[in-house]
Amino acid sequence: MRKHITTLCPFCGPGCCPQIFVDDSLPEEKQVEITDDFGGKISMSKEQLKAFVEQSKSGKITV
């Protein structure tokens, strides 16, 4: 079952900012989905998302 985890901007609701979903019923490598407000999406594993978060926190990923 697809579960909404968070919306990545505080100013609007569903469908209007990047959102993160988790679906444990999908294959492991596709359980995390990030969607944008233009209809695009990426899929990744929970481990890949954890690595992204860790690298962001450590400063390896900057914008």
C-alpha positions, 0 to 999 in steps of 0.5 A, a space after each residue: 500500500 502506497 503511504 505518503 511520507 512527506 511533502 517537501 514544501 510547507 506552502 501547499 498541499 498534495 500535488 503541488 510540491 515534491 512528495 515522498 511516498 513508500 510502498 512496501 508491496 513493490 520490489 525492494 529497489 522501487 519502494 520509495 517514490 519521489 514525485 514532483 509537481 510537473 508529473 515526474 517521478 523517481 523510484 529508489 530503494 529505502 537504502 538509497 534514500 537513507 544514503 541520500 539523507 546521510 550524504 545531505 546531512 554530512 554536507 556531501 550534497 549541496 545546492 
